[in-house]
Amino acid sequence: MSEKPTFAVIADRAGVQLTLYVEGDVDAHTAPQLLDAFERSVAQPADRVWVDLAAVTFIDSSGLVALQQMHQATTDAGATFKIADLSHTVDRILRLTGLDAVIPTYRQTASA
């Protein structure tokens, strides 16, 4: 059995844009950490919030709900929310659930 990836969220600000880089599994255990990192980061408002999921290895329904909540909070504040990049696994799940039709995505990787 392989070792579970480390979960991490790194916030990066460039002017009015906030990018959250997420790594590892986003599940019932880590989704609250993602939401907490988001809430701390948007304490200083941003016009654009991008979430980079290229290094996410797994996402479950808790992670999808967290993304929906982040999207809703951002758009309610008058800002734009986008998934900046996503792993093949996350891309597949977003397409299967239809969440890719709700949350704008920008696919940087050639495989997506």
Buried (B, 14 or more C-beta within 10 A) or exposed (E): EEEEEEBEBEBEEEEEBBBBBBBBBBBEEBBEBBBEBBEEBBEEEBEBBBBBBBBBBBBBEBBBBBBEBBBEBBEEEEBBBBBBBBBEEBBBBBEEEEBBEEBEBEBEEEEB
